[in-house]
Amino acid sequence: MFKVAIAGASGLLGRALVRELAAQTGWQVVQTAFSRVGAQQVALDVRDARAVEDFVAREAPDAIVIAAAERRPDVCEHDPAAARALNVDAVRHVAAAAKPRGAWVLSISTDYVFDGSAPPYRPDAAPNPLNAYGRSKLEGERALLDATDNALVLRLPLLYGPIVAWQESAVTSLVPAIRASAQAGNASAVMDAWATRYPTFTPDVAFVIRELLTRCADGDAVRGLAQWSGDEPMTKYEIAQRIARALGIDARLTAQTEPADATPRPRDCHLDSGRLEALGIGRRTPFDAGIRAVLDAFEAEHAKP
Ligand SMILES: NC(=O)c1ccc[n+]([C@@H]2O[C@H](COP(=O)([O-])OP(=O)(O)OC[C@H]3O[C@@H](n4cnc5c(N)ncnc54)[C@H](OP(=O)(O)O)[C@@H]3O)[C@@H](O)[C@H]2O)c1
């Protein structure tokens, strides 16, 4: 039976993938987590080479998806060594354990490997990360592809999807400020209107990953570099406007037209998804439908007695 291991099954993307694979009959799925280890999950610190080796030897997966990472740019900027341990060294440990056993590795990367000055970016475009997060993810890509040919790096842009806390995604993290701005006496919420983003729905990414796993199970694994992206360009200011509309509130938003982040960020890293599209792989949920589903599910969960 085809066996898939997921590192980082407790995260924003990992949970969406677990949900997607639950619908897949005939596969065995092993989930790992680190600080939030659920009943169905194995505890694994992917920074620990020996623990990774033991896990892969014990479980003998046919495919390993690495969704574990430090994805917060500000945290990476403040502690690049800790970011590298997770975003580079851990990827190397998984690759080293997978290679002798012939397991295919799919590792998630980011549009922040590019500098955002010349979109759209094809997978073979020259990377030039502007911050520590992007640098660590690029190094992680190279660590994987240098270690094994039987691997795929999947680059993704800004993600949103079902959450357990607003802060889990840079899309939903805007919600508290949007809400507060609608209350009488409060100042308007300042939102970035400089950088263009392509918010991508985690259930769509999970669907793409399932299609890639199916190819692997069929002996036709996709290898090298691939990218997947939503196709609706918007700034965070526009994202906030759409969230306010979905919430049905009269938010007061101010567009910030110059970059104001402490950590440098690229302006427009639109990822070309052509390689996967040519393989007939992909699905895109319109942003307004996706964000409404996320908001409704979160509010329903929190309205529970
Ligand atoms: N979120 C985005 O907007 C975005 C955009 C582009 C690319 N990406 C990439 O997509 C991937 C998934 O991101 P995400 O948003 O799902 O991240 P996330 O929600 O922050 O989840 C991170 C995951 O990593 C796990 N983890 C942390 N430290 C670990 C360790 N030492 N050993 C094992 N697992 C560890 C966490 O486990 P616990 O929770 O159990 O500690 C969690 O499952 C990452 O590669 C990220 O770089 C994300």
The ligand as a Gaussian input file, in Angstrom:
#p B3LYP/6-31G(d) Opt

LIG

0 1
 N        1.841000      30.390000       5.328000
 C        2.183000      30.982000       4.186000
 O        1.643000      32.045000       3.823000
 C        3.217000      30.346000       3.306000
 C        3.520000      30.948000       2.072000
 C        4.440000      30.332000       1.214000
 C        5.062000      29.168000       1.598000
 N        4.789000      28.632000       2.822000
 C        5.475000      27.393000       3.201000
 O        4.484000      26.411000       3.380000
 C        4.924000      25.465000       4.340000
 C        3.842000      25.275000       5.399000
 O        3.664000      26.504000       6.077000
 P        2.488000      26.735000       7.134000
 O        1.935000      28.072000       6.875000
 O        1.605000      25.556000       7.156000
 O        3.334000      26.797000       8.483000
 P        2.808000      26.719000       9.990000
 O        1.330000      26.820000      10.064000
 O        3.642000      27.726000      10.739000
 O        3.207000      25.239000      10.435000
 C        4.527000      24.926000      10.694000
 C        4.616000      23.448000      10.960000
 O        5.981000      23.140000      11.238000
 C        6.006000      22.310000      12.391000
 N        7.280000      22.440000      13.079000
 C        7.796000      23.536000      13.660000
 N        8.989000      23.243000      14.217000
 C        9.201000      21.919000      13.992000
 C       10.248000      21.011000      14.338000
 N       11.338000      21.405000      14.982000
 N       10.126000      19.726000      13.948000
 C        9.031000      19.299000      13.269000
 N        8.019000      20.108000      12.905000
 C        8.117000      21.403000      13.281000
 C        4.847000      22.797000      13.228000
 O        4.530000      21.793000      14.174000
 P        3.827000      22.170000      15.601000
 O        2.760000      23.161000      15.273000
 O        3.288000      20.836000      16.059000
 O        4.906000      22.708000      16.457000
 C        3.783000      22.988000      12.168000
 O        3.174000      21.765000      11.859000
 C        6.247000      26.000000       4.852000
 O        7.303000      25.384000       4.146000
 C        6.215000      27.464000       4.503000
 O        7.516000      27.985000       4.354000
 C        3.870000      29.178000       3.678000

